[in-house]
Amino acid sequence: MDQVMGVFRQVGARGMGAPLVILMLLAMIVLPLPAFLLDLFFTFNIALSLVVLLVTVYALRPLDFAMFPSMLLVATLLRLALNVASTRIVLLEGHNGGDAAGKVIEAFGEFVIGGNYAVGLVVFAILVIINFVVVTKGAGRVSEVSARFTLDAMPGKQMAIDADLNSGLIDQEEARTRREEISSEADFYGAMDGASKFVRGDAIAGILILVINIIGGLAIGMGQHDLDFGTAVRNYALLTIGDGLVAQLPSLLLSTSAAIIVTRVSSAEDLGSQVSTQLLDNPRALAITAAILVMLGLIPGMPNLVFLLLGGGIAGLAYMIAKRKQEGQAEPALAGAVAATATATAAGAPGHDLVPADDSGEMRELTWQDVQPVDVIGLEVGYRLIPLVDRDQGGQLMNRIKGVRKKLSQELGFLVQSVHIRDNLDLSPNAYRITLNGVPVGEAEVFVDRDMAINPGRVFGELKGTPTTDPAFGLDAVWIDAAQRDQAQTMGYTVVDASTVVATHMSELLHSHAHELLGHDEVQQLLDNLAESAPKLVEDLVPKLLPLAVVLRVLQNLLQEGVPIRDMRTIAETLAEQATKSQDAGTLTASVRVALSRSIVQQVIGPIGEIPVIVLEPGLERLLQQTLANAGEDGAGVEPGMLEQLQTAMQETARQQEISGQESVLLVAAAIRPWMAKFARHSVPGLRVLSYNEIPDNRQIKVISTIGRNSKEP
């Protein structure tokens, strides 16, 4: 007994809910219920349907009520069990008439339909038609289509999540949450597609139960209780119709709930708020409606009072909404005028002093405070893009840029500076410009109210919209309306909003110009952080062995070649070891690369043991070594014809590697690696250049192509 009680305590009150409901359903089907309990269960069924309907109305999105399909099944089974229980009591006690089957059934039979079973049959038939033909059939069709489109759109949504994750807009946890939400959404609509069949079956069962009860009641009343036909019809028909109406009312409420939840669009508002903001937010539509009603009310023979009253009420509502919108627009306009005046004053607009003055109005001397420093990272936007950066208008670009900085800082190994955002009236209204140290490095146009559908290389169909190019990766794209988002994802496009486009573009530019973001202050901060765990190493390195400027140059070289500087301990130890042999930044960079070879190869090729590489023909490699040894690292002595052939061969080989889905890695001698890396960076973006001594001992190489000196083909 103690063990049983312990199990009950572990399960808890909430865990007993489902078993108790099942027991209650079995009891209603098997055991005869008194009329009072039947009234109680019928009332509970109506209350449950109302609760489900209201929860559906106030849900912000379908997944907020994800258990709706299961609730629909339980409510349907409850209603069918009540039909069985009420059928038993109607057939057993129906000859007594009145409240033999309970007060609820009597009330619906007498009060709702006025005691007229013919009227009751018509009302019941109309309710069944509304429920079965209109609401349930429409909801089932919407569920079926939504389930299909949701499943078709899953690959596009997954690609959009991967794009946001790669650009640093979201972290791994949020990406996992979004993927789970997509899976839950597909499961929900699939379950709703099946659950709608329960409601349709319930409507059919209601019709059959009504017919069976009337026929059975007539047979029992006339055969067993010697009632005449009229009395039997009155008693059993009224009770049966009352029972059917009591069951159909909750069924109609649940069907309406199912229709509402599958036709809802996820938003930050419930259904009532959406109606007030979308249906009643246009005073022009209300005013035209009021005018039509008033015109109808003036026609002789029409119910003039009703039309005029309703038309006048709608006209008053339209006037109130229009007045409220005008007042709401006046306040931002006034604030904008004040801000414009302040800006004009600061810019030296006509009518204001052009010479700086102090608070007393006296002219003051210029100071160094009046010289504004150049922004390390800047973002300039046209006036139509201001809502993207204004949090009061729902702009998300600030948060996206913060996510980009966080991701880049973690990847590169140093804190990326803040982004200074300002508007620029010289730009076109939808344009933005990204600057580094005051110099533009990227510029494009986006549309605040539209989404960009990016073609990742394989899509199924074309979209209507404005053709464009993704500014971050140069892929073909189309600007589409937000309503086309699901369609585009179903066709295989990666769909992102304007904020994501700007943030991804900035992420790519900052990553490729990372070496320009690193300065003396950042290097000193890196050394200070390292000094907390390795104080002696930092003390011996700077400035005893190397000046800070040389360390800065080595770190910039690494970043320029795409090597993160997260492992500052290894970098500092290598510099301290090699500083006694050379003070040249290029030589030190090569030594650091060898020390970081494991992480470099891991970053370039991944964990595979055999690395597919491209090599130079031995004669070409010796010739380049001799030329660079005589001409220096700038490669000024290399023949232009040979450079052209080398570039063509490298580009063709890289293209073949891309088609085969493999990384392009060029393996060369250590002496020419810096020059080849610089040459590839400008000629063949994406081709990584490694030296032989940068291959770790636990990796093998596999030569897949050889570039010859006198051939344009690899």
C-alpha positions, 0 to 999 in steps of 0.5 A: 500500500505504501508503494502504491501511495508513493507512486501516486505522490510521484505522479502528482495531481496533474499526472492523474488528469488524463487517466481520470478523464479516460475513466470518466469516459468509460463510466459514461459509456458503461454505467447508467448516469442519473439525470443530475450528473448528465446535466453536470457533464453537459454543462462541463462540455459546453464550458470546455468548448468555450475555454478552448475557443477563447484560448484559440482567440487569444493565442498569438500564434498556432504553436502557443496552443500546440496541444489543440489536436489532442484537446480536440480528440478528447473533447470529441470523445467526451461528447460521444460518450455523453451521446451514449449516456444520454441515449440510454437515459432517453430511451429508458425514461423518455416515456415519462417526458419532461425532465426525464433526461435532465434539465439541460436536455429539457431546456434545449428541447422546450425553450430553445426550439419552443417545444416544436420538434419540427422546428427542432429538426430544422434547427438541428439540420442547419447546425449540422450543415454549418458545422459539417459542410462549411466550418469543418470542411474549410478547416480541414482543407486549410489544415491539409494545405498548411501541412503540405506547404509547411513541410515543403518550406522546411528546407528553405527555413533551415537554410535561413537559420544556417545563414543567420547562424553563420553570419553571427545574427544568432547563436547555437542555442537560438538556432536549435530553438528555431529548428525545434519550432519549425519541426513543431510547426510541421507536426502541429499542422500534420496533427491538425490535418488528422484532427479535423477528420474527428470533427467531421466524423462527429458531425456525421455521428450526430446525424445518425444518433438523432435518427437512431434515437427517434426510431428507437424511441418510437419503437420503445414508446409504442411497443413497450409503454403503449403510447400513442404515436403522437405522444411517443413522437412528442416525448422522444423527438423533443428529448432526442432533438434537445440532446442533439442540440446540446451536443452540436453546440460544443461541436460547433464551438470546437469546429470554429476553434479549429478553423480559427487556429489553422487560419491564424498568422503568427504575430505579436497580437491576438485575434481581437487586436488584429481585428481592431488594427487591421479591419477597423484601422482604415477610416476611409473604408468605414466612411464609404460603408457608412455612406452606402448604409445611409443611402440605403436608409433613404430609399422608400420602403427600406427599414430606414431607421435601422440603416440610418442608425447603423450608418450613423454609428459607423460614420462616427467610428470612422471620424473618431479613428481618423481624428486619432490617427491625425493626432498620432501623426502630429506628435512625431511630426512636431518631434521631427521638426524640433530635431531638424531645427537642432540639426540645422543649428549644429550644421550652421544653417542660415539664420544661426551663428556659424562661429562656435559660442559658449553658453553665454553667447560669446565666441570661443576658440576652437579646441581639439574637441572640435576635431572629430576622429574617424570612425573605425567602423561606420554605417551610413544609411539613407533616410528610408532605412532609418526604421531599421536602426530605430528601436522605437520603430521596431528596428532590429539592425542594432541587435543584429550588428551586435551579434555580428561583432560578438561572433567575429570577436569570438572567431578572430580572437580580439574585440571588434570595435563598435559600429558608428551608425549615422544617416547620410542624405547624400545616399539614395533613400534605400542605400547604405554604405559601410566604411572602414577608417572613413573609407567606403568598402561596401555599398548596396540598396535594401528595402525595409518593407520587403524580403530578399529571396536568395538563390543558393544554386538550386531552386524550383521556380521563379519568383515575382519581384525585383531582381538583385544581387546578394551584396555579401556573396554575390548570389542572384536574389529577388526582392519579394513581398513579405506575403511571398516568404513561405512560397519562396522558402518552399521553392528552395530560396533562402529568405532574409529580411533587410536587417539580415542583408545589411548585417551579413554584408557587414559581417563578410566585409569585417571578416575580410578586412579584419587586419585593418581593425587590429591596432596598437591598443587592441594588441596591448589589450591582448597582451594584458589579458595574456599576462594574467595567465603568463606574466613572465612570457609577456614581460620578456616579449614586449618590449625586451625582445620585440617592439609592439609594432612588430607584434602588431604587424605579425598579427595583422599578417595572420588576420590578412591570410584568414588565420585567427589569433585566438591562441595568443599563448602559442603566438607569443611563445613562438615570437619569443623563441624566434625573436633572437634569430630575426626581427623581420615581421614576414619571417616571424609570421612564417614561424608562427604559421608553422606553430599554428599549423594544426589549427590552420589545417583544421580550419581549412580542410577539417578533420580528414586525415588525407588532404587533397592538394594542388602543387606546382610543377617542380620546374615552375616552382624552382623558377619562382624561387630563383626569381623571387630570391633575386627580385624580392618578395614583391615579385617585380621580376616575374614575367607578365606572361607567366603570371597570366598563365599561372593565374588562368591555371589556378582559376581553372583548378579552383573551379574544378575543385568547387564543382567536386565539392572540395576545398582548394589548397595549393601546397608550395615551398616555404620560400615562395608561400607568402608571395603565392598567398598574396597572388592568390588572394587577389587572383583566385579568392577562396584558394588557400596557400600552405607550405610543406612545413605547415602540414602536421605530422598526423596528416597525409597529402594527396596530390590531385592536380599539378599546375605547369609553367607552360600550360594554361590547364592544370 
